[in-house]
Amino acid sequence: MERLRRKTDIQRVFQEGRRFHSPSVLLHARRRSADEDVPSGPRLAVVAGRQFRAAVARNRARRLLRETSRLLLREAAADWDLVLVARPDVLTESYGTRRENLTRLFRGAYVLCERVALPT
């Protein structure tokens, strides 16, 4: 899984992508077309705003979401650009709840299909 780094790519996901939400995270998902000149597979950006107040909390929220997503998306082969927007509740939920929320969001966006085996 690649990281989505360029500001223009992230803005395109916000403008053209579909939104899916849970109490702790908001997912913006955009399917890339075949003519875009980027490597195949999903690309991910994780954003945490100033609502976290402290930089330590923002960085922890980004790390938690990035790692959980990496484990879930390792089998995804489709070309997706994904942006996860962290909400403060992500810091208090357990790993199992976070994984269930992200799985539900990714499946709702058709990033994951039912055949994908989830890590335990």
Secondary structure, 3 states (H helix, E strand, C coil): CEECCCHHHHHHHHHHCEEEECCCEEEEEEECCCCCCCCCCCEEEEEECHHHCCHHHHHHHHHHHHHHHHHHHCCCCCCEEEEEEECHHHHCCCHHHHHHHHHHHHHHCCCCCCCCCCCC
